[in-house]
C-alpha cells in the first residue's frame, strides 16, 4: 500500500480556505459528524465548527417581510472541540497572532484520523511544537476524541490548557440562511461531574430532542499523569476546565480529551446524560487504545469498499476517489443500519440544504448495493416509514397512491422552501422545486435496483412491493388521457434540470410532458405490475386487498404504460418537455464574456430581470438521466412498449444536443454527462469525470462546499469507476460485465457483493479476472459482453478482453454500462 495515496494534505494556514478545509476534513461515523475546524477556533468569518447528529432536526418559524416562513434544519449540536492553550504571560493560541514556522493538516483516510502539526514562535521568541490527532470513533458510535501534544523547543515555564463544551452555538454556517431564526437549542444541564469530566445536556426547542455530551480531559507529561492546578468555568450553555502545568524545555505535554455523545433517540439507553457520563467513565484510559480500535474498524470498512487503481501516469485520481468513498462511509456507515435516517444531499458535514434528503440516494445506492447492501436496505426503510405521509401528500394534491416529498426531513412532509434567496440579486423569489415529482420514480428505481442486486425477497415481501404499488398508483393518477392524441400526458411538473420552472407565457408553474418524468412513470408502472408476479400468492392477495387494487386498476396501469406520450424535436431528438424546441437559443458566448462563472445561470438571469424559462438551457442532465439509469436495451423495450420507434443513433444525437446547452450548475451534472459518454467518447467522458472528481476539492461552485460536501456527486464519481468503466449492470437477475477502461488506466481492482456471492474483480486493458471469495453452494451466474458464464464458489477465472472501439454514431452500449 502506498501511504501517500491515503493522505489528503494541506500545507500552510490560509484563512480564506479554512471553511473548505473544515468541510473536507470532517470526521464522522454515520451517527454523528464534526467538521474539521481547529480546536481553538470559534464560529466567525474564517472558521465554522459544527457537530451534527444524523437525523437531528428542529423546526423554527421566521417572520420574513410580513410572511411567516417555516423551516426544518439539521441542528448544529454543542461544540465538543474547544481545546486551547496559552503560554505563561501570553494570549490563547491563535495561528493569526503567531509566527508560523510550520503548519500542516492531514486527513489520514486509511485510519480515519485528522492530524495537525504546528510550529510557531510567539512575541517573546518562544518556539513551540504542537501535534494534534482527532477521531470520531467508527466502532463505538458514541465516542470521539482529540489529543494535543505540546513540546517547548527553547523555553521552560507554565502552560495553561482549557477544555470546554459549548452549547451556545447556533445554525450560522450558510450565509443566505442568516436572516432566518437559527437558535435551536436550550440548555438543560451544565455541570462538572468530577475533576476531569464535564457534562452538557441540551434540548431542541421544537422537536424536543435531547442531546448530551460528556468530556473527560487528562494531562500527561512524558507519559506520566501531570501535576496540575485546576479551575472550572460555568456559564449559560458553556462550561470549561482549565489546567495549569509546569514544563521544562523538551518535555512532552499530552492532553487527551475523550467525548461521549448520546441522544434521546438512541436505543437501549435510559437517559442521554446518564449514558454519556457512563461512556466516558468506561472508555479506555489512554487515547491510543481508542485509536487502535477505531483504526481497526476503518481497516475492515476499507477492505469492503476500496477501489484500487493503477494509472499509467499517477496523479490525484486515486486519492480523490478515496476521499469520496471516505465521506460516503462517514455519512452512511454500519451504524446507520439501526437508525431512522436517510441520505442527506450534503452529508452530515454542514447546514446547506438544511440537511434534507433529496434524490441523491439515486447516486449513492449503486455503490452500497454492491458493497454494503444492508445499508441500502436500512435507508430504503427510511422511505417506507414515511409512506403514510406520502399517501397523505398525494391525497392533498388530488392524487392517489404515495407522493414522496422533493425534500424530506424528520417526518416525511414536504420540506422544500417556498421562497429562495438569490444571493446575486438579494431578492427572495418563489421556489417551486417541490414540483419535481420524479423523486417518486427515483424511490421506485432504488427499491428495484436493491432487489436486483440482492434478491432480498423478504424486503420485497414486507416493504418494497407495497412502495412500488403505491408509487405506480401515484403515476397512474397523474396521467391524463388526451383523446385527440390518444395518449396519456403528465402535466404541471419540473424535471431534473431545475432551471425550467414553467412556461414564459403561463402564470402557473410547471411543465408538460417532461420526457424523463413520463418515461420513468412508465417504467414504474411496469415494475408495479411485475412485482405482483414476484410475490407469493398469499402476500400478493394481501396487498391487493389491503390497498384495494382492483383488476380494472391494474389494467389501467398497463394501458398507461403503453400509451404515454413522449415529445420529440423535428429531427428526432427527445424533447426535454413539450414546447422546449420553441424556446429561444441562449447566447452562451456573450454570457461567458460578461460573467466569469455561468454555472448558476438561473441566479444571473433573475438578477437581470430575466428567466431561464425563455431559453434552451439546462442546469444539469434532464433527458440524459434516462441514458444514465437505463441501458439502450432497456430503453428500446420501453420505447417499443409505447409504440415509438427506437433508433440507437438517437442516443448520441440527443446527448450532443443537450451537452451544448448545459451550464453544469450542479455538481451532479459532470457525473451524468461523463457516464453517458463513457462508451461513445471516452476522452471527453474522462475529462468530465476528472472535473467532477475535483468539484468539491476545488470548490468549483465558489463557496458551496464549505457549507457541506455534495454527497451525490462524490458517490457518482465512485460509481463511474465502479460500474460505468467496468460495464457492470444488475439486470434481469444476472450480473453483467462489459469492461471498457479509459486510456491510461492499467488496472482496476475491487470487491463486490452480488446476491450470495462475494467476488474480487480485477480488470486490465486486456483481461478480466474474477475470484469468488464466498463459500456458497450457489455459483455466480454472470454475462461478459453478452455471453453467459458460471463462477463456482472459491473459483478464479480469467477472461481475455478484446478492445472494442465505439464511434460517436453509437452502438447499443453507447448509452450506459
TORFIBA-480519 format. One record per residue (C-alpha): residue number from 1; x, y negated, z negated. Coordinates in steps of 0.2 Angstrom, whole numbers, plus 5000, padded with zeros to 4 digits. Layout:
N
k xx yy zz
NUM X Y Z
...
//
This chain:
817
k xx yy zz
1 5000 5000 5000
2 5007 4983 5005
3 5003 4972 4989
4 5004 4956 4998
5 4988 4961 5008
6 4978 4962 4992
7 4983 4944 4986
8 4974 4928 4990
9 4986 4915 4985
10 4986 4896 4983
11 5001 4886 4981
12 5001 4868 4973
13 4987 4859 4965
14 4976 4850 4977
15 4961 4841 4968
16 4951 4839 4984
17 4951 4858 4987
18 4948 4864 4969
19 4929 4866 4972
20 4933 4878 4987
21 4946 4887 4977
22 4934 4889 4962
23 4921 4897 4973
24 4933 4909 4982
25 4941 4914 4966
26 4925 4918 4957
27 4926 4934 4947
28 4910 4944 4944
29 4904 4962 4941
30 4886 4962 4948
31 4879 4957 4931
32 4887 4940 4929
33 4900 4930 4938
34 4911 4915 4933
35 4918 4903 4945
36 4937 4901 4947
37 4939 4885 4938
38 4954 4881 4927
39 4950 4885 4909
40 4955 4867 4903
41 4943 4859 4916
42 4926 4851 4914
43 4912 4848 4927
44 4917 4832 4937
45 4921 4827 4955
46 4936 4839 4955
47 4930 4854 4946
48 4914 4864 4943
49 4915 4878 4930
50 4900 4889 4932
51 4894 4906 4925
52 4879 4914 4932
53 4869 4929 4926
54 4862 4940 4940
55 4843 4935 4942
56 4844 4922 4928
57 4832 4909 4935
58 4822 4895 4927
59 4809 4884 4934
60 4808 4864 4932
61 4797 4850 4939
62 4803 4833 4945
63 4793 4818 4950
64 4801 4813 4966
65 4794 4797 4975
66 4777 4800 4967
67 4777 4818 4971
68 4779 4832 4959
69 4792 4845 4966
70 4794 4861 4958
71 4810 4872 4960
72 4816 4888 4953
73 4835 4888 4950
74 4849 4900 4946
75 4854 4894 4930
76 4872 4888 4925
77 4874 4898 4909
78 4885 4892 4895
79 4903 4890 4899
80 4914 4903 4891
81 4930 4897 4899
82 4936 4882 4889
83 4954 4887 4883
84 4965 4872 4882
85 4981 4867 4874
86 4992 4852 4869
87 5010 4850 4864
88 5013 4841 4847
89 5011 4822 4850
90 5004 4824 4867
91 4987 4825 4876
92 4977 4840 4880
93 4985 4848 4896
94 4979 4841 4912
95 4988 4845 4929
96 4985 4827 4935
97 4994 4820 4920
98 5009 4831 4921
99 5024 4833 4932
100 5021 4849 4940
101 5036 4860 4944
102 5026 4875 4949
103 5008 4878 4952
104 5002 4894 4959
105 4985 4903 4959
106 4982 4921 4964
107 4967 4931 4967
108 4973 4949 4964
109 4959 4958 4974
110 4966 4976 4971
111 4964 4973 4952
112 4950 4960 4951
113 4961 4948 4942
114 4963 4929 4943
115 4981 4923 4940
116 4988 4906 4937
117 5006 4901 4935
118 5010 4883 4930
119 5027 4875 4925
120 5026 4857 4920
121 5036 4843 4912
122 5027 4830 4901
123 5032 4812 4897
124 5044 4817 4884
125 5054 4828 4896
126 5047 4844 4888
127 5047 4858 4901
128 5034 4872 4898
129 5029 4888 4907
130 5011 4894 4907
131 5004 4910 4914
132 4986 4915 4914
133 4975 4930 4918
134 4957 4932 4919
135 4944 4946 4922
136 4926 4949 4922
137 4925 4967 4917
138 4920 4979 4931
139 4917 4994 4919
140 4909 4986 4904
141 4897 4973 4912
142 4895 4963 4897
143 4914 4959 4894
144 4925 4946 4901
145 4942 4939 4895
146 4957 4927 4898
147 4974 4926 4892
148 4985 4911 4891
149 5004 4914 4889
150 5014 4898 4884
151 5033 4898 4884
152 5043 4882 4879
153 5058 4881 4890
154 5068 4867 4882
155 5059 4862 4866
156 5053 4868 4849
157 5038 4862 4840
158 5019 4864 4837
159 5006 4869 4849
160 4988 4866 4847
161 4975 4878 4855
162 4957 4875 4857
163 4945 4889 4862
164 4926 4885 4864
165 4909 4890 4870
166 4900 4876 4879
167 4881 4876 4881
168 4879 4858 4886
169 4880 4862 4904
170 4868 4858 4917
171 4865 4863 4935
172 4875 4850 4944
173 4885 4860 4957
174 4875 4854 4973
175 4876 4835 4975
176 4860 4834 4985
177 4850 4843 4971
178 4856 4830 4958
179 4840 4819 4959
180 4830 4834 4953
181 4829 4839 4934
182 4843 4850 4930
183 4844 4854 4911
184 4838 4872 4910
185 4845 4877 4893
186 4841 4873 4874
187 4852 4879 4860
188 4846 4892 4848
189 4861 4897 4838
190 4879 4889 4837
191 4889 4897 4823
192 4906 4904 4818
193 4905 4922 4815
194 4922 4924 4807
195 4939 4915 4808
196 4942 4921 4826
197 4924 4923 4833
198 4911 4911 4839
199 4893 4914 4844
200 4882 4903 4855
201 4864 4908 4860
202 4853 4898 4872
203 4836 4899 4880
204 4830 4894 4897
205 4816 4881 4894
206 4803 4889 4905
207 4807 4907 4908
208 4812 4910 4890
209 4827 4920 4895
210 4839 4921 4880
211 4857 4922 4884
212 4871 4925 4870
213 4889 4923 4871
214 4902 4928 4858
215 4920 4924 4860
216 4934 4932 4850
217 4951 4922 4851
218 4968 4930 4844
219 4985 4922 4845
220 5002 4932 4846
221 5020 4926 4845
222 5032 4938 4854
223 5019 4952 4852
224 5015 4949 4834
225 5000 4941 4826
226 5004 4922 4824
227 5003 4912 4809
228 4991 4898 4812
229 4981 4884 4805
230 4963 4885 4810
231 4949 4872 4812
232 4931 4873 4818
233 4921 4860 4828
234 4902 4862 4829
235 4891 4850 4840
236 4874 4852 4848
237 4876 4866 4861
238 4895 4867 4858
239 4907 4874 4846
240 4926 4877 4846
241 4940 4885 4836
242 4956 4875 4835
243 4973 4884 4831
244 4990 4876 4827
245 5005 4886 4829
246 5024 4883 4827
247 5035 4889 4842
248 5054 4889 4845
249 5062 4887 4862
250 5059 4903 4872
251 5046 4911 4861
252 5031 4918 4870
253 5014 4912 4863
254 4999 4923 4870
255 4982 4918 4867
256 4969 4931 4870
257 4950 4927 4872
258 4938 4940 4874
259 4919 4936 4878
260 4904 4946 4877
261 4888 4940 4887
262 4871 4948 4884
263 4853 4943 4888
264 4836 4947 4883
265 4833 4956 4899
266 4846 4969 4895
267 4841 4987 4892
268 4844 4997 4876
269 4848 4982 4866
270 4839 4975 4850
271 4843 4956 4852
272 4856 4947 4863
273 4865 4938 4850
274 4867 4954 4839
275 4873 4964 4854
276 4886 4950 4859
277 4893 4950 4841
278 4894 4968 4841
279 4903 4970 4858
280 4917 4958 4853
281 4919 4967 4837
282 4921 4984 4845
283 4931 4978 4860
284 4949 4984 4861
285 4961 4975 4850
286 4973 4969 4864
287 4970 4961 4881
288 4980 4974 4891
289 4969 4988 4885
290 4954 4979 4893
291 4963 4975 4909
292 4968 4993 4911
293 4950 5000 4911
294 4944 4985 4922
295 4958 4989 4935
296 4954 5007 4935
297 4936 5003 4939
298 4941 4992 4953
299 4953 5005 4960
300 4938 5018 4961
301 4927 5005 4970
302 4941 5001 4982
303 4943 5020 4987
304 4925 5020 4992
305 4925 5003 5000
306 4941 4998 5009
307 4944 4995 5027
308 4962 4999 5031
309 4969 4991 5047
310 4985 4992 5057
311 4987 4977 5069
312 5000 4975 5082
313 5003 4958 5075
314 4999 4957 5057
315 4991 4942 5051
316 4977 4936 5039
317 4963 4948 5045
318 4966 4962 5033
319 4967 4950 5018
320 4952 4941 5023
321 4942 4957 5026
322 4946 4962 5008
323 4942 4945 5001
324 4924 4948 5009
325 4922 4965 5003
326 4928 4959 4986
327 4915 4946 4984
328 4902 4958 4991
329 4906 4970 4977
330 4906 4957 4964
331 4889 4951 4969
332 4881 4969 4970
333 4891 4982 4961
334 4886 4999 4952
335 4879 4988 4938
336 4866 4981 4950
337 4858 4998 4951
338 4850 4996 4933
339 4844 4978 4936
340 4829 4969 4944
341 4839 4958 4956
342 4840 4955 4975
343 4854 4950 4986
344 4857 4931 4984
345 4862 4922 5000
346 4876 4913 4992
347 4881 4926 4979
348 4882 4923 4961
349 4895 4910 4965
350 4886 4894 4964
351 4870 4884 4965
352 4867 4882 4983
353 4850 4888 4989
354 4846 4889 4971
355 4852 4907 4970
356 4837 4913 4981
357 4835 4929 4990
358 4833 4926 5009
359 4835 4939 5023
360 4854 4940 5021
361 4852 4958 5015
362 4849 4962 5033
363 4868 4959 5035
364 4873 4966 5018
365 4864 4983 5018
366 4873 4991 5033
367 4889 4991 5023
368 4881 4998 5007
369 4871 5011 5017
370 4887 5020 5022
371 4897 5017 5006
372 4886 5014 4991
373 4868 5019 4996
374 4862 5019 4978
375 4864 5000 4978
376 4853 4998 4993
377 4840 5009 4985
378 4840 4998 4970
379 4840 4982 4980
380 4825 4988 4990
381 4816 4991 4974
382 4818 4973 4970
383 4806 4970 4985
384 4795 4984 4980
385 4792 4977 4963
386 4786 4961 4971
387 4774 4970 4983
388 4759 4964 4973
389 4764 4946 4975
390 4767 4949 4994
391 4749 4955 4995
392 4743 4940 4986
393 4753 4929 4998
394 4746 4937 5013
395 4728 4936 5007
396 4730 4917 5003
397 4736 4914 5021
398 4721 4924 5028
399 4732 4939 5032
400 4731 4957 5027
401 4745 4969 5020
402 4760 4961 5012
403 4769 4945 5016
404 4786 4943 5008
405 4792 4925 5005
406 4806 4917 5015
407 4815 4913 4999
408 4812 4924 4984
409 4817 4922 4966
410 4811 4929 4949
411 4794 4935 4953
412 4792 4935 4972
413 4782 4920 4975
414 4787 4908 4989
415 4802 4898 4983
416 4805 4888 4999
417 4805 4869 4996
418 4793 4858 5004
419 4805 4844 5006
420 4823 4844 5011
421 4836 4830 5008
422 4846 4826 5024
423 4862 4820 5016
424 4866 4812 5033
425 4851 4800 5033
426 4847 4801 5014
427 4829 4804 5018
428 4818 4818 5011
429 4810 4827 5026
430 4797 4840 5027
431 4804 4858 5026
432 4793 4872 5035
433 4806 4886 5034
434 4793 4896 5025
435 4786 4900 5042
436 4800 4912 5045
437 4788 4927 5044
438 4801 4938 5052
439 4808 4941 5034
440 4794 4954 5034
441 4802 4963 5049
442 4819 4962 5040
443 4812 4971 5024
444 4804 4984 5035
445 4820 4986 5045
446 4831 4988 5029
447 4819 5001 5022
448 4820 5011 5038
449 4839 5010 5040
450 4842 5015 5022
451 4831 5031 5026
452 4841 5034 5042
453 4857 5034 5033
454 4852 5044 5018
455 4837 5054 5022
456 4831 5049 5005
457 4814 5057 5006
458 4809 5053 4988
459 4812 5035 4990
460 4801 5035 5006
461 4788 5045 4996
462 4787 5033 4982
463 4792 5016 4988
464 4797 5015 5007
465 4782 5021 5015
466 4770 5010 5006
467 4780 4995 5010
468 4781 5000 5029
469 4762 5002 5030
470 4758 4986 5021
471 4771 4977 5032
472 4763 4985 5048
473 4746 4979 5042
474 4753 4962 5040
475 4759 4961 5058
476 4743 4968 5064
477 4733 4954 5055
478 4745 4941 5063
479 4742 4947 5080
480 4728 4938 5090
481 4720 4945 5106
482 4721 4934 5121
483 4708 4940 5133
484 4714 4930 5148
485 4732 4938 5147
486 4726 4954 5140
487 4740 4953 5127
488 4741 4951 5108
489 4750 4935 5103
490 4758 4929 5086
491 4757 4910 5084
492 4762 4897 5071
493 4779 4905 5066
494 4798 4900 5065
495 4811 4911 5072
496 4829 4914 5065
497 4835 4899 5075
498 4828 4886 5062
499 4831 4871 5072
500 4814 4873 5081
501 4800 4870 5068
502 4786 4866 5081
503 4782 4858 5097
504 4786 4839 5100
505 4768 4836 5106
506 4760 4846 5092
507 4756 4839 5074
508 4755 4856 5065
509 4772 4865 5063
510 4775 4882 5070
511 4780 4891 5087
512 4770 4903 5098
513 4776 4920 5103
514 4794 4919 5097
515 4802 4934 5106
516 4812 4940 5091
517 4796 4939 5079
518 4785 4948 5092
519 4797 4962 5096
520 4801 4965 5078
521 4782 4966 5074
522 4780 4979 5087
523 4794 4989 5080
524 4787 4988 5063
525 4770 4994 5069
526 4779 5009 5077
527 4788 5013 5061
528 4772 5011 5051
529 4764 5024 5062
530 4779 5035 5062
531 4782 5036 5044
532 4765 5044 5041
533 4772 5059 5050
534 4787 5060 5039
535 4777 5061 5023
536 4770 5077 5015
537 4751 5079 5019
538 4746 5075 5001
539 4756 5059 5000
540 4750 5053 5017
541 4732 5056 5012
542 4735 5047 4995
543 4742 5032 5004
544 4729 5031 5017
545 4716 5032 5003
546 4724 5020 4991
547 4727 5007 5005
548 4711 5010 5013
549 4719 5013 5030
550 4707 5020 5042
551 4709 5029 5059
552 4702 5014 5068
553 4715 5003 5060
554 4729 5015 5065
555 4723 5015 5082
556 4723 4996 5082
557 4741 4996 5077
558 4745 5007 5091
559 4736 4996 5103
560 4745 4980 5097
561 4762 4990 5098
562 4758 4992 5117
563 4751 4976 5122
564 4760 4962 5113
565 4766 4948 5123
566 4784 4943 5127
567 4788 4927 5136
568 4802 4926 5150
569 4811 4912 5159
570 4808 4912 5178
571 4825 4921 5181
572 4820 4935 5168
573 4830 4929 5153
574 4820 4932 5137
575 4812 4916 5131
576 4816 4911 5113
577 4797 4906 5112
578 4783 4901 5123
579 4787 4884 5130
580 4806 4885 5127
581 4810 4884 5146
582 4801 4867 5147
583 4811 4859 5134
584 4825 4846 5139
585 4843 4852 5141
586 4854 4844 5127
587 4869 4834 5131
588 4882 4843 5122
589 4897 4834 5128
590 4890 4817 5123
591 4887 4823 5105
592 4904 4831 5104
593 4912 4815 5108
594 4901 4805 5097
595 4902 4816 5081
596 4917 4826 5075
597 4906 4840 5069
598 4890 4845 5078
599 4886 4861 5068
600 4871 4853 5060
601 4863 4845 5074
602 4846 4845 5065
603 4853 4833 5052
604 4862 4822 5066
605 4846 4821 5076
606 4835 4817 5061
607 4846 4803 5056
608 4845 4796 5074
609 4826 4797 5073
610 4826 4812 5085
611 4822 4830 5083
612 4829 4847 5089
613 4811 4852 5094
614 4813 4842 5110
615 4829 4852 5116
616 4836 4869 5122
617 4847 4871 5107
618 4849 4883 5093
619 4857 4883 5076
620 4861 4902 5077
621 4856 4918 5085
622 4837 4920 5088
623 4833 4931 5103
624 4851 4938 5102
625 4846 4945 5085
626 4837 4959 5095
627 4854 4964 5103
628 4862 4964 5086
629 4849 4975 5077
630 4845 4987 5092
631 4855 4997 5105
632 4850 4995 5123
633 4842 5012 5122
634 4830 5006 5108
635 4826 4990 5117
636 4822 5000 5133
637 4810 5011 5123
638 4801 4995 5116
639 4800 4986 5132
640 4793 5002 5141
641 4780 5004 5127
642 4775 4986 5130
643 4774 4989 5149
644 4788 4977 5153
645 4802 4981 5165
646 4819 4983 5157
647 4835 4978 5166
648 4851 4981 5157
649 4858 4966 5166
650 4846 4956 5157
651 4856 4958 5141
652 4872 4949 5146
653 4862 4936 5156
654 4852 4932 5140
655 4867 4932 5129
656 4877 4920 5140
657 4862 4908 5142
658 4859 4906 5123
659 4878 4906 5119
660 4879 4890 5129
661 4865 4882 5119
662 4870 4886 5101
663 4879 4874 5089
664 4884 4888 5077
665 4876 4878 5062
666 4875 4894 5052
667 4890 4905 5046
668 4879 4920 5052
669 4880 4913 5070
670 4898 4919 5074
671 4894 4936 5067
672 4879 4940 5078
673 4887 4932 5093
674 4903 4942 5091
675 4893 4958 5089
676 4883 4956 5105
677 4899 4953 5115
678 4908 4967 5107
679 4906 4978 5122
680 4905 4966 5137
681 4918 4953 5132
682 4930 4960 5119
683 4942 4945 5119
684 4928 4932 5116
685 4920 4944 5103
686 4936 4945 5094
687 4938 4926 5094
688 4921 4924 5087
689 4925 4937 5074
690 4941 4929 5068
691 4931 4912 5067
692 4918 4920 5057
693 4931 4928 5046
694 4938 4911 5041
695 4922 4902 5039
696 4922 4902 5020
697 4940 4902 5018
698 4942 4886 5028
699 4925 4879 5023
700 4921 4876 5041
701 4904 4868 5037
702 4913 4854 5027
703 4908 4856 5009
704 4896 4870 5008
705 4907 4884 5002
706 4911 4875 4986
707 4893 4877 4982
708 4893 4896 4984
709 4900 4908 4997
710 4890 4914 5012
711 4887 4932 5007
712 4878 4937 5023
713 4892 4931 5034
714 4905 4939 5023
715 4896 4955 5024
716 4893 4953 5043
717 4911 4952 5047
718 4915 4968 5037
719 4901 4977 5046
720 4908 4971 5063
721 4923 4980 5059
722 4914 4995 5051
723 4901 4998 5065
724 4902 4986 5080
725 4920 4990 5085
726 4918 5009 5080
727 4901 5010 5088
728 4893 5018 5073
729 4875 5019 5073
730 4862 5029 5062
731 4848 5033 5073
732 4836 5047 5077
733 4843 5057 5062
734 4860 5058 5070
735 4876 5048 5066
736 4883 5041 5082
737 4901 5035 5086
738 4906 5025 5101
739 4923 5018 5097
740 4930 5003 5106
741 4944 4995 5096
742 4949 4977 5100
743 4965 4975 5109
744 4979 4973 5097
745 4971 4984 5084
746 4982 5000 5082
747 4972 5009 5069
748 4956 5008 5058
749 4954 5019 5043
750 4939 5020 5030
751 4927 5032 5022
752 4909 5033 5024
753 4894 5041 5016
754 4881 5049 5028
755 4867 5058 5020
756 4875 5073 5012
757 4892 5070 5019
758 4907 5060 5014
759 4919 5058 5029
760 4936 5050 5031
761 4936 5041 5048
762 4952 5036 5057
763 4951 5028 5074
764 4966 5023 5085
765 4966 5017 5103
766 4966 5035 5109
767 4958 5046 5096
768 4945 5048 5083
769 4949 5059 5068
770 4935 5064 5056
771 4939 5073 5039
772 4925 5080 5029
773 4928 5077 5011
774 4912 5084 5003
775 4910 5102 4998
776 4892 5103 5005
777 4884 5118 5013
778 4877 5107 5027
779 4888 5102 5042
780 4888 5085 5048
781 4879 5083 5065
782 4885 5068 5075
783 4887 5061 5093
784 4903 5055 5100
785 4899 5045 5116
786 4883 5055 5119
787 4890 5072 5116
788 4884 5082 5100
789 4896 5089 5088
790 4896 5098 5071
791 4909 5094 5057
792 4909 5108 5044
793 4912 5104 5026
794 4930 5101 5022
795 4935 5102 5040
796 4946 5090 5050
797 4943 5087 5069
798 4952 5076 5081
799 4944 5069 5097
800 4953 5061 5111
801 4946 5044 5117
802 4947 5038 5135
803 4947 5019 5137
804 4931 5013 5143
805 4931 4996 5152
806 4914 4987 5152
807 4911 4972 5163
808 4901 4957 5159
809 4887 4964 5170
810 4884 4976 5156
811 4880 4994 5154
812 4868 5002 5141
813 4880 5000 5127
814 4883 4981 5131
815 4871 4976 5118
816 4877 4984 5102
817 4886 4998 5093
//
